[in-house]
Amino acid sequence: MNTPFDEAVTAVITGDAAALQKLLQENPGLIEARAPSEHQSTLLHYVAANGIEDELQKTPPNAVEIARILLEGGAEVDALAETYGGGTNQTTLCLLVSSAHPADAGLQPELVKVLCDAGAAVNGVADDGAPLATALMFSYTKAVDMLVQCGARIDNLLFAAGTGDLDRVRSWFSSDGRLDPAAVYDGPHFPIAEDEEELVEQAFGLACYHLRLDVIRFLIEKGVDVNSRTRILGGPWTGLYWAAHGFHTQEEERPVLEFLIDWGRAGVGAWCPGFRPGLGQARAGNEMASGEPGWRRQHHPGFTPTFIWIP
């Protein structure tokens, strides 16, 4: 027999606003209730569609309305769940900006804004930049842009490169090309660069991952090897690899891919066996229209994409 919490979860993931409002009116304690599952999510966490049971990871077309109903009903916007082992990153905001379901529904940026408007810690409950770092790692560029609009702090070279803040990136280089020590990222969310060259290569990888062409050009001018390999979420792989495997349309990717290929016929990263499916797997099979001059991307068994230039 379903409990009121189960019924409320169903209302959240199916977008049944009327049923959700009725359940909250009849059961005021639901707004603070936790799932009996190991992840101990609140109803608001289900809006993120991440870290919960697979069959419950759904984003209805009116997910923004559902989020507002929960927040106006008193949901704690930065409540922590025990998803992925728990910790300070397990807020609805952090789970949202690493979730494919709201992104695929086209609602991720608006949900980010709703949460931030309701007081979500845009720089993370530990003030460590977790939401922005998470969105950058998972290549949700529209979520990245909305976090910046909502006030996310850009206080290091990696964040500046990934968000496309060219002025800030440029300000951290001296006239002789040296990097200001203040630009070094010291948070827990990326591999920590051991030297200046590696840090700049990581920034280049993030700029490619989020298609920040102006930053890409600037860093190449500063001496970054276009074929350098760096780690973001896996790797190390080249900037071309990262640019091709973010969550972007082919039209969005094309200018960056063509630039990187043109710049010395850039090297190509490859899928490694066992790399998490879903992070670009579906996109790797896309190709340009047959017969059109330009690059081709082909998908092979083992998730190894190959780039071919057709004149």
C-alpha positions in Angstrom: 0.0 0.0 0.0 1.4 3.4 -1.0 2.1 5.9 1.7 1.4 9.6 1.4 5.1 10.1 0.7 5.0 7.6 -2.1 2.0 9.4 -3.6 3.7 12.7 -3.3 6.8 11.4 -5.1 4.5 10.1 -7.9 2.9 13.6 -8.1 6.4 15.2 -8.3 7.8 13.0 -11.0 4.6 13.0 -13.1 3.9 16.7 -12.7 0.5 16.3 -11.0 0.5 19.7 -9.4 -3.1 19.4 -8.1 -2.4 16.1 -6.4 0.8 17.4 -4.9 -0.9 20.4 -3.4 -3.7 18.3 -2.0 -1.3 15.9 -0.4 0.7 18.7 1.2 -2.4 20.3 2.6 -3.6 17.0 4.1 -0.1 15.9 5.3 1.9 19.0 6.4 4.8 16.9 7.5 5.4 15.7 4.0 7.4 18.8 3.1 10.1 17.7 5.5 9.7 14.0 5.2 12.5 11.7 3.9 12.4 8.7 1.6 12.8 5.4 3.5 15.4 4.5 0.9 19.1 4.7 1.6 19.4 8.0 -0.2 16.9 9.7 2.3 15.8 12.3 -0.3 13.2 14.9 0.4 10.5 15.6 -2.1 12.5 18.5 -3.5 15.4 16.2 -4.3 13.2 14.3 -6.6 13.0 17.4 -8.8 16.7 16.9 -9.6 16.0 13.4 -10.9 19.4 12.2 -9.8 20.8 9.7 -7.2 17.4 8.2 -6.6 15.8 5.0 -8.0 16.2 4.9 -11.8 12.5 4.4 -12.5 11.8 7.6 -10.4 14.3 9.8 -12.4 11.8 11.8 -14.5 11.4 15.4 -15.3 7.8 16.4 -16.2 7.1 19.4 -18.5 5.9 21.4 -15.5 8.9 20.6 -13.2 9.4 24.3 -12.5 5.8 24.6 -11.2 6.4 21.5 -9.1 9.6 23.0 -7.6 7.8 26.2 -6.8 5.0 24.4 -5.1 7.5 22.5 -2.8 9.5 25.6 -2.1 6.4 27.8 -1.3 5.2 24.9 0.9 8.3 25.2 3.0 10.8 22.8 1.5 14.4 23.3 2.8 16.1 24.4 -0.4 19.6 23.2 0.6 18.6 20.0 2.5 21.3 17.3 2.1 20.4 13.8 0.9 22.5 10.7 1.3 22.7 10.2 -2.5 26.1 9.1 -3.7 27.3 8.5 -0.2 26.2 11.8 1.2 28.2 15.0 1.8 27.9 18.7 1.3 27.4 18.3 -2.5 24.1 16.4 -2.1 21.8 19.4 -2.3 19.0 19.6 -4.9 21.0 22.3 -6.7 24.2 20.2 -7.1 22.2 17.1 -8.0 20.2 19.2 -10.6 23.3 20.5 -12.4 24.7 17.0 -12.9 21.4 15.4 -14.0 20.6 14.5 -17.6 16.8 14.4 -17.2 16.1 18.1 -16.5 18.7 19.0 -19.1 17.1 16.8 -21.7 13.8 18.4 -20.9 15.2 21.9 -21.4 14.4 22.9 -17.9 17.7 22.7 -16.1 18.6 26.4 -16.3 15.1 27.6 -15.2 15.2 25.1 -12.3 18.6 26.4 -11.3 17.1 29.9 -11.1 14.1 28.8 -9.1 16.3 27.2 -6.5 18.7 30.1 -6.3 15.8 32.6 -6.1 14.6 30.6 -3.2 17.9 30.9 -1.4 20.0 28.0 -2.5 23.7 28.5 -1.8 24.9 29.3 -5.3 28.5 28.7 -4.2 27.6 25.5 -2.3 26.7 24.9 1.4 30.5 24.6 2.1 31.2 27.7 0.1 33.6 25.7 -2.1 32.0 26.4 -5.5 30.4 23.0 -5.7 27.4 23.8 -7.9 29.5 25.6 -10.6 32.3 23.0 -10.4 29.7 20.2 -10.8 28.0 21.8 -13.8 31.4 22.4 -15.4 32.5 18.8 -14.9 29.3 17.4 -16.4 29.3 19.8 -19.3 25.9 21.4 -18.7 26.8 24.8 -20.1 23.4 26.3 -19.9 23.3 25.5 -16.2 26.8 26.9 -15.8 25.6 30.2 -17.5 22.6 30.4 -15.2 24.7 29.8 -12.1 26.9 32.7 -13.1 23.8 34.9 -13.7 22.7 33.9 -10.2 26.0 35.1 -8.7 28.3 32.0 -8.7 31.8 33.1 -7.8 34.5 32.9 -10.5 37.7 33.1 -8.5 40.1 30.9 -10.3 41.4 30.1 -13.8 39.5 26.9 -14.3 36.1 28.5 -13.4 36.9 31.5 -15.6 37.9 29.4 -18.6 34.9 27.1 -18.3 32.4 30.0 -18.0 34.0 31.9 -20.9 35.1 34.9 -18.8 37.9 36.0 -21.1 38.6 39.2 -19.3 39.1 37.4 -16.1 41.3 34.7 -17.8 43.4 37.4 -19.4 43.8 39.3 -16.1 45.6 36.4 -14.5 48.4 36.4 -17.0 51.3 38.8 -16.7 52.8 40.6 -19.7 55.5 37.9 -19.9 52.9 35.2 -20.0 53.3 34.0 -16.4 50.2 33.0 -14.4 49.2 34.8 -11.3 49.3 32.4 -8.3 45.9 33.8 -7.3 44.4 32.0 -10.3 45.2 28.6 -9.0 42.2 26.5 -8.1 42.5 24.8 -4.7 39.0 23.3 -4.4 38.1 19.6 -4.2 36.2 19.2 -7.4 38.9 18.9 -10.1 42.3 17.2 -10.4 44.7 19.6 -8.8 47.4 20.8 -11.2 50.9 20.1 -10.0 52.4 23.0 -12.0 51.5 26.1 -14.0 51.6 24.4 -17.4 49.2 21.6 -16.3 46.8 24.1 -14.7 46.6 26.1 -18.0 46.1 22.9 -19.9 43.2 22.0 -17.6 41.7 25.5 -18.2 42.1 24.8 -22.0 40.3 21.5 -21.6 37.4 23.1 -19.8 37.1 25.9 -22.3 36.9 23.3 -25.0 34.4 21.3 -23.0 32.1 24.3 -22.9 32.9 25.6 -26.3 34.4 28.9 -25.1 36.1 29.8 -28.4 37.5 33.2 -27.3 39.2 31.6 -24.3 40.5 28.7 -26.4 42.1 31.1 -28.9 43.6 33.2 -26.0 45.1 30.2 -24.3 46.6 28.9 -27.5 48.2 32.3 -28.0 49.6 31.9 -24.5 51.4 28.7 -25.6 49.0 25.9 -24.8 49.6 22.9 -27.0 46.4 22.3 -28.9 47.0 18.5 -28.6 47.7 18.6 -24.8 45.7 16.1 -22.8 44.0 16.9 -19.5 41.6 15.4 -17.0 38.2 16.8 -16.2 35.7 13.9 -15.8 37.9 11.1 -16.9 40.8 11.4 -19.3 43.4 12.6 -19.9 42.1 13.6 -23.4 42.6 16.4 -25.8 40.6 19.6 -26.2 39.1 18.2 -29.4 37.8 15.2 -27.5 36.3 17.4 -24.8 34.7 19.8 -27.3 33.1 16.8 -29.1 31.7 15.1 -26.1 29.9 17.8 -24.1 26.2 18.1 -24.0 25.8 20.4 -27.0 24.2 20.3 -30.4 26.3 19.7 -33.4 25.7 23.2 -34.6 27.1 24.5 -31.3 30.1 22.3 -31.5 31.1 22.8 -35.1 32.9 26.1 -34.9 35.1 24.9 -32.1 35.8 21.5 -33.6 36.7 23.0 -37.0 39.0 25.6 -35.3 40.8 22.9 -33.3 41.1 20.6 -36.4 42.4 23.5 -38.5 44.9 24.5 -35.8 47.6 22.1 -36.9 45.2 19.2 -37.5 44.6 18.6 -33.9 45.0 15.2 -32.3 42.0 13.1 -31.3 41.1 11.7 -27.9 39.4 8.3 -27.8 36.9 6.7 -25.6 38.6 4.3 -23.2 36.8 0.9 -22.6 34.5 1.1 -19.6 34.1 4.9 -19.6 30.7 5.8 -18.3 28.1 5.4 -21.0 25.8 8.4 -21.4 28.4 11.1 -21.2 28.5 11.6 -24.9 27.8 8.1 -26.0 24.6 8.9 -27.7 26.1 12.0 -29.3 29.2 10.2 -30.7 27.2 8.6 -33.5 26.2 12.0 -35.1 27.7 12.9 -38.4 27.3 15.8 -40.7 25.1 15.6 -43.8 26.5 13.2 -46.4 28.5 15.0 -49.0 29.0 18.2 -47.1 32.6 19.4 -46.9 34.0 19.4 -43.4 34.6 17.1 -40.5 33.0 13.7 -40.0 32.5 12.0 -36.7 32.0 8.2 -36.8 31.1 6.0 -33.9 32.8 2.6 -33.6 32.4 -0.3 -31.1 34.1 0.4 -27.8 32.9 4.1 -27.9 35.9 5.2 -30.0 34.9 8.2 -32.1 37.1 9.0 -35.2 37.3 12.4 -36.8 37.9 12.5 -40.6 38.3 15.7 -42.6 36.6 15.7 -46.0 37.7 18.6 -48.3 
